[in-house]
Amino acid sequence: MQNILIQPIKDSLPELIQSYAQIAVLVDENTKTHCYPLLKDLLPKHQLIEIQSGEEQKNLNTCTQIWQKLTDAEFDRKALLINLGGGVIGDMGGFCAATYKRGIDFIQIPTTLLSQVDASVGGKLGIDFGAFKNHIGVFQEPAKVLIDTVFLQTLSFRELRSGFAEVIKHCLIADKQAWKDLISKDIHSQNWDKTVPHSISIKEKVVRQDPKEKGLRKILNFGHTIGHAVEGFYLTNPLTDKLLHGEAIAIGMIAEAWLAVKKGFIQSTELAEIQNYIIKTFGKIKIEVCHFEAIIKNAFQDKKNEKGIIMASLLAEIGKANYDIPITIDDIKEGLEFYNEI
């Protein structure tokens, strides 16, 4: 993990920024209040750029605001943007940095569990386009990713739990023993100083082998074909409450684990183990049948699809995953029905 430093922010940040004459810090109203004070005094003179929080802000309009602030401050191509926040800040801030004047350096300081174990690795940057998650974006590695678990203390339980879905996913696709260890404790009993580096190491190992998601990296999308489709629907439907990313991925992992049983990859006993722990951790919602069509429509925009065929990453067993598995409209419908009936 050469690009990632897991240590207190006071020990990592000052040395990294010494060579930059122009520095901006991107925050939202939450990270400005709870996280920015932890590094403000570590920085020289800098520009603070504040945007509104929330996945619904992860769009081109917000990017325009960020680019305008950098332009008004006359930042040149040797400037630095520090992205202080969760996945929205990291994805969008990195995208803005990678495209401003054809690219300036940026440092990611992920402050949520989700962004530390997931968005921190792999150089995926981008914004949403309507209901379609990360539809516009690029691959670009940051100058550095700084991980400090002290920021997890600033999170609500719901935000912490959302990130925990990606920890669950990493164990299910790559480490059977870690899965056994994980489910022996509930979320309140996890040791984040051990869990976070372990989860990062799993993703980093996969990404190192396949940086542009041509093959193996697709296993990281377990739970995301259906999960992203569900998330996009609840994000854009004004009549429903929004789901956090991990809450939607939890639904997706259950539905796609059921599909893995249907296709003969895993045993029903493994499915039961997975669904029981996820439901115990996340609870469940009722997905109205009348919403299935819109959710399935979202799935047809998944970036893993090929030639109009929906491609999923399904478990081969607990601790191992397949990728490029074709699934049908009926598969998705039946997976959602299975989730509803638990």
LUMKE-406920 format. One record per atom (N, C-alpha, C, CB): x, y, z; residue in one letter. Coordinates in steps of 0.2 Angstrom, whole numbers, plus 5000, padded with zeros to 4 digits. Each point is the difference from the previous one (the first is absolute). Glycine has a CB too. Example, Ala and Ser with C-alpha at 12.3 -4.5 7.8 and 13.67 -1.06 7.14 Angstrom:
// LUMKE-406920
506649725039a499650065000a500450065000a499149945006a500750114990s500450065001s499650055003s500649974990s
***
This chain:
// LUMKE-406920
500449945000m499650065000m500450065000m499149945006m501350074989q500550055000q499750075000q500849934994q498650085003n499750064999n499550025006n500149984988n499949975017i499650015006i500450005006i499049954994i500850105010l500450015007l499449995005l501050074996l499149885008i499549995006i500450025006i499449904994i500550165008q500350025006q499650075002q501149954997q499150085009p499650065002p500250064995p500149965012p499450084987i500150054995i500550055001i498849994998i501350025009k500650055002k500749974998k499250045009k500849904990d500749974998d500149994993d499949945011d499550074985s500149984993s499950074995s499649885003s500050164999l499850064996l500550054999l498949985003l501450055002p500550065000p500649984995p499750035011p500649924989e500549994995e499849994993e500649945009e498850044990l499849984993l499850074996l499649895004l500250165000i499850064997i500550064999i498949975005i501750014998q500650055000q500150044993q500549945010q499550024985s500250034993s499450034997s500849914999s498650105003y499550034997y499950075002y499449894999y500650164996a499950075002a499250025000a501150034995a498549935002q499350015000q499649945002q500250084990q499449925015i499749955003i499350015001i501049965006i498550004992a499350015002a499849935003a499850084990a499749935015v499749955003v499250004999v500950005009v498949944988l499349994999l499649975005l500349994988l499250045015v499649975005v499350014999v500950035008v498749934996d499350025000d499850035007d499749914991d499750105010e499850035007e500249965006e499150064994e500849875005n500249965005n500749995001n499049944997n501450054998t500749995001t500450075002t500049904992t499750165006k500250065002k499950015008k499750054989k499849925013t499950015008t500449955004t498850044997t501249905000h500249945005h500749984998h498949965001h501450054993c500649974998c500550054998c499449914995c500450155002y500550054998y500450035006y499250034991y500549985015p500450025006p500649955002p498950055004p501049894994l500649955001l500650014996l499149925004l500850124990l500650014996l500150074998l499849894996l499850165006k500050074998k500750035003k498850015001k501449975005d500650035002d500749974997d499450025011d500549924986l500549974996l500250034994l499749895006l499950154991l500050034993l500350075000l499049934997l501450094998p500150074999p499450044997p501249974998p498950085000k499550044997k499649964994k500650115003k498849894997h499649964996h499350024998h500749905004h499050084991q499450014998q499549955002q500450064990q499049965014l499549955002l499450004995l500450015012l499549934985i499450004995i499549965003i500750014990i498750015012e499549975003e499449984995e500350055011e499549894989i499449984996i499549975005i500749984989i498750015008q499549965004q500149935000q499250094997q500649885009s500149925000s499549974997s500650015011s499549924987g499549964998g500149974993g499250065007g500649884991e500149974994e499750044994e500149895006e499350144996e499750044995e500350064997e499049965006e501650064998q500450064998q500649984996q499750055010q500349884989k500649984996k499950004992k500349925010k499750144988n499850014993n500450064997n498849965002n501150054991l500450054996l499950075003l499949924990l499550095013n499950075002n500450025006n498849994996n501349965009t500550015005t500750004998t499249945007t501050024988c500650014997c500250074997c499949874997c499650165000t500150064997t500150055006t499249984991t500550015015q500150055005q500849995003q498849995003q501449954997i500749985002i500550034995i499649905006i500350094988w500450034995w500150075000w499749904993w499750135008q499950085000q500450025006q498950004995q501149975011k500450025006k500750004999k499149965007k501249984989l500750004999l500250054995l499949885002l499650134993t500250054995t500050075003t499549934991t500050095013d500050075003d500750015005d498749995000d501549955003a500650015004a500649994996a499449955009a500650054984e500550004995e500549945002e499950134999e499849825002f500549945001f500349974994f499349975010f501350024990d500449974994d500049935000d500650114999d499849864996r500049935000r500449965005r499950024988r500550025016k500449985005k499750005007k501050034994k498349995006a499650005006a499849935003a499650124996a500249885010l499849945003l499350015003l501249975003l498449984996l499350005003l500049945005l499450054989l500449975017i499949945005i499349995001i501050045006i498849904993n499349985001n499849975006n500049984988n499750065017l499849985007l499349985000l500950075004l499049864996g499349985001g499949934998g499650114998g499849875001g499849934998g500149994992g499250005010g500449954988g500149984993g499850054995g499849895004g499750154998v499750064995v500650054999v498849985004v501550045002i500550054999i500649974997i499650055011i500649894990g500649974997g499949994993g500249945010g499250034988d499949984993d499950074996d499449905003d500350154999m499850064996m500650055001m498849985002m501550025004g500650045000g500649984996g499650035012g500549904988g500549974996g499950014993g500249925009g499250084989f499850014993f500150074998f499149915001f500750145003c500150074998c500850015000c498950035006c501549944998a500750015000a500349974994a500050005012a499849944986a500249974994a499950034994a499949905006a499650154994t499850034994t500150074999t499149925000t501050115006y500250085001y500750014996y499350015011y500750034984k500650014996k500449944998k500150115006k499549844992r500249934998r500349965006r500250054989r499749985017g500349965006g500450035005g499949914992g499950105014i500550025005i500049945006i499750134998i500849885006d500149955005d499450005005d501250004999d498649945004f499550005005f500249955005f499150044993f500749975014i500149965005i499349985003i501250055003i498749884998q499449985003q500149995007q499649954989q499950085015i500049995007i499349975002i500950095003i499049854996p499349975001p499850005007p500149934990p499350105012t499850005007t499449965002t500450124999t499449844996t499449955002t500349934999t499150084996t500649875007l500249935000l500049984992l499649985012l499850044985l499949984993l500650034996l498850005002l501450064999s500550034995s500749975002s499350104999s500849885007q500749985002q500149934998q499950065010q499649894990v500149934998v499849994992v499849975012v499950084985d499849994993d500250054995d499049955005d500850114996a500250054995a500750035001a498850045000a501549945005s500750025001s500549964995s499750035012s500149924986v500549954996v499750004993v500349935010v500250084985g499849984993g500050064995g499449915005g500650154997g500050064996g499350014996g501249984999g498349995003k499350014996k499850075002k499749874999k500150174997l499850075001l499450014996l501150045003l498450004999g499450014996g499450035003g500449914993g499150105003i499450035003i499449964997i500550125001i498949895002d499449974998d499750044994d499849955012d499850014984f499650034994f499349985001f501150004993f498550045010g499349985001g500049955005g499750034989g500049915010a499949955005a500649954999a498850015000a501750004995f500549964999f500750015004f499549994988f500749975016k500550015005k500750004996k499349955009k501150104992n500750014998n500049994992n500449965011n499150074986h499949994992h500650044996h498749985002h501550075001i500550054997i500650005004i499150074995i501549915003g500650005004g500649974996g499249985010g501350024994v500749984998v500349965005v500150104993v500549865005f500449975005f500650055000f499749884997f500550145010q500650045001q500249995007q499650084992q501049905009e500249995007e500250065004e500549894996e499350125010p500250065004p500750005001p498950015005p501450054997a500750015002a500149955007a500150124995a499449885009k500049965006k499349995003k501250045002k498749915001v499449995004v500249995008v499449944990v500350105014l500250005007l499449975004l500750104998l499449855005i499549975004i500150015008i499849914990i499750115013d500150015007d499349985003d500950094999d499149865005t499449975003t499650055005t500449884998t500050175004v499750055005v499450034997v501150025005v498949994988f499450034997f499449965001f500750054992f499349885009l499449965001l499650025006l500649914994l499850125011q499650035006q499550054998q501049975007q499150064987t499550064999t499449984996t501050074999t498949865000l499549974996l499449995004l500849954992l498650055005s499449985003s500049924999s499350104998s500349865006f500049935000f499849984993f499849995012f499750054985r499849984993r500550004995r498950045003r501550014997e500650014995e500549955002e499850124999e500449865007l500549955001l499749944998l500450065010l499049924991r499749944997r500049994993r499350005010r500650064986s500050004993s500749984998s499150095000s501449935003g500749984997g500149935002g500450115002g499349865003f500149935002f499849954995f499850045012f499749984984a499849964994a500649984996a498950055000a501650004998e500549994996e500549955004e499950114994e500249905012v500449955004v499849935000v500250095008v499149904992i499749944999i500149974993i499150035008i500850014987k500249984993k500749984999k499150084997k501449955006h500749984999h500149945003h500350125000h499449865006c500149945003c499749944996c500150065011c499349964986l499649944996l500449994994l498950045005l501450004992i500349994993i500749985000i499250084996i501149925010a500749995000a500349975006a500150104993a499649895013d500349985006d499549965004d500850105000d499249845000k499549965003k500150005008k499949934990k500750075012q500150005007q499950075003q500949914998q499250144998a499850075003a499350005000a501050054995a498649925001w499350005000w499749975007w500050004987w500349945014k499949965006k500150055007k500349894994k500350145005d500250055006d499550055000d501249974999d498650064996l499550064999l499449985004l500650044989l499149915009i499349985002i500049985007i499749974988i500950025015s500049985007s499950065005s500749904997s499350165000k499950065004k499550044996k501150005005k498550044999d499550054996d500450064998d499049965007d500750094990i500350064998i500350045005i499350004991i500450005015h500250045006h500749975003h498850035002h501349914997s500649975003s500649994995s499249945007s500850094987q500550004995q500650045002q499249984991q501450005008n500650045001n500250034994n500449925009n499450154990w500150034994w500850014998w498950065002w501549945003d500750014998d500349944997d500150075010d499649874991k500249944996k499549994994k500449955011k499050064990t499549994995t500150044993t499249975009t500950094992v500150054995v500749984996v499450095006v501249904997p500549984996p499949944996p500850065008p498949894995h499949934997h499550014994h500249955011h499350094990s499550014994s500450044994s499050005008s501450054994i500450034995i500449964996i500050105007i500449854997s500549964997s499649954995s500750015010s498749974991i499749964995i499850034994i499549945009i500350124991k499850044994k500650024997k499050045005k501649984998e500650024997e500349944996e500250095009e499849854994k500349954997k499649984993k500349955011k499050064989v499749994994v500150054995v499149945007v500950124995v500150064996v500750004996v499250075007v501349914997r500750004998r500049954994r500550025011r499149924989q500149954995q499650034994q500149915008q499450134993d499550024994d499850075001d499649884999d500850175000p499950075002p499450034996p501250015002p498749974991k499550034996k499349965000k500950054993k499149905011e499349965001e499949964993e499650085008e500949894989k499949964994k499849935002k500850074994k499349905012g499849945002g499949995008g500749964990g499950025013l499949985007l499750055004l501049934999l499250145000r499750055004r499250005001r501150074997r498649904998k499350005000k499749965006k500050014987k500449955016i499749975006i499950055005i500649894997i499750165003l499850065005l499350025000l501250035000l498549954994n499350034999n499549955002n500450064990n499849895014f499549955003f499550045004f500849915001f498550084998g499550045004g499850074996g500449945011g500050084985h500050064997h499550014994h501150025004h498949924992t499550014994t499350015002t500849924994t499050045011i499350025002i500050055005i499749884998i500850125006g500150065006g500050074997g500649925007g499850094988h500050074996h499350014997h501349994998h498449964999a499450024997a499450025005a500349914991a499850055015v499550025006v500250075002v499949885003v500750134998e500250075003e499850054995e501049955006e499150054988g499850054995g499350015000g501049974993g498649985008f499350015000f499850045006f499849894994f500450095012y499850045006y500350075000y499949885006y500750134991l500350065000l499650054996l501149955001l498650034993t499650054996t499349995000t500949994993t498849975011n499250005001n499850045006n500049884995n499650175003p499950055005p499549975005p500250094992p499549865007l499549975005l500349955004l499150024992l501549965008t500349965004t500650035004t499749904992t500450075014d500650025004d500649984997d499450005010d501250044990k500649984997k500349945004k500250124995k500249845001l500449955004l500750024999l499249914997l501250085008l500750015000l500349944995l500150065012l500549964986h500449954995h500049935003h500750094995h499549905011g500149945003g499449965002g501050045005g498450004996e499449975001e499749974994e499850095009e500349944985a499849974994a500549944998a499650124996a501049895005i500549944999i499849945004i500950084997i498949935009a499849955005a499449964996a500450065011a499149984987i499549964996i500249974994i499350095004i501249944992g500349974994g500449945002g500050114995g500349885010m500449945002m499649945002m500950085004m498549944999i499549945002i499749984993i499850055011i500049994985a499749984994a500549974995a499250095001a501449934999e500549974995e500249935003e500350124996e499749885011a500249935003a499549954999a500650065009a498849964990w499449964999w500149984992w499250055008w501049994988l500149984993l500649954999l499650124997l500949895008a500649955000a499749935001a500850105004a498749905001v499849935001v499649984994v499950035013v499750014984k499649984995k500449984994k499150085003k501549944996k500449984994k500549955002k499950114996k500049865011g500449955002g500750015002g499449944992g500850125010f500650025002f500149995008f500150094990f499549935014i500049995007i499549965003i500650115000i499449875006q499549965003q499550045004q500949915001q498550065000s499550045003s500250025007s499249944993s501250015010t500350025007t500450065000t500049885003t500450134992e500450065000e499650064999e500949934995e498650075001l499550054999l499750025006l499849964989l500049995015a499750015007a500450045004a499349904999a501450085001e500550035005e500050084998e500749895001e499450124992i500050074998i499450045001i500849964991i498650015007q499450055001q499950015008q499549954989q500650005015n499950015007n500450055003n499749885001n501050124997y500450065003y499950064997y500949925002y498950094992i499850064997i499450035003i500649974989i498949995011i499350025003i500150025007i499449934992i501050035012k500250025007k500350075001k500149885002k500350134993t500450075000t499650064997t501049934999t498650054996f499750064996f499350005001f500949994992f498849965011g499250004999g499849994993g499950075010g499549944989k499850004993k499450054998k500349885000k499650134994i499550044998i499549964995i500750115001i498749924997k499649974995k500150034994k499149975009k501150004986i500150034993i499349984996i501349995000i498350064999e499449994997e500149974993e499550105006e500049854992v500149974994v499950054994v499549895006v500150164995c499950054995c500650044998c498850015004c501749985000h500750044999h500549954997h499850075010h500049874989f500549954997f500250024993f499549915007f500050114989e500250024993e500550065000e498849964996e501150095008a500550065000a500749975002a499050085002a501049885003i500649985003i500449964994i499549995012i500149964985i500349964995i500350044994i499249915003i500450154995k500250044995k500750035002k498850034997k501349995009n500650035002n500649954999n499450075009n500449864992a500649955000a500250004993a499549945009a500150084986f500249994993f500650064998f498949954997f501250095008q500550054999q500649995004q499150084998q501049865005d500649985004d500650004995d499349935008d501250094995k500650014995k500449934999k500150115005k499749844998k500349934999k499649974994k500349995012k499150044986n499649964995n500450004993n499050045006n500849914990e500349994993e499549994995e501149965005e498850084990k499649984994k499349995003k500949954994k498950105011g499349995002g499849955005g499750054989g500849915013i500049955005i500250025006i500149914991i499550085015i500250025006i500549955003i498850055002i501849975000m500549965003m500150015007m500650004989m499449955015a500050005007a500749975003a498750015001a501550015005s500549965003s499749965006s500950094997s499149855003l499649955004l500549965004l499050004993l500949985013l500449965004l500149934997l499650075011l501049914989a500149934999a500049965006a500750034990a499549995015e499949985007e500250055005e500349884996e499650125010i500250055005i500750005000i499049985007i501350084991g500750014999g500250004993g500149955011g499550054984k500249994993k499450034996k500849905002k499450134993a499450034995a500249994993a499750085008a499749914988n500150004993n499850074997n499749885000n500550134994y499750064997y499849994992y500850075008y498949984989d499749994994d499549944999d501150054996d498549955009i499449955000i499450044997i500549935010i499250044985p499450034997p499449995005p500549994988p499150065013i499449995003i499550044997i500649995011i498849994990t499450024996t499550045004t500149904993t499450135004i499550045003i499749965005i499850074990i500049875008d499749955005d500449995006d499449954991d501350045008d500449995006d500050065005d500849934992d499250135005i500050055005i499350015003i500850064993i498749935004k499350005003k500049945005k499550054989k500749895010e500049955005e500450015006e499849924990e500850115008g500550025006g499750055005g500949984992g498750075005l499750055004l499449975004l500350094991l499349865005e499549975004e500249965005e499449994990e501249975009f500349975006f500250045006f500449924992f499950145006y500150055006y499450025004y501050044993y498549975003n499350035003n499749945004n499850074990n500349875009e499749945003e500449985006e499549974990e501150065012i500449985005i499650025007i501150014993i
***
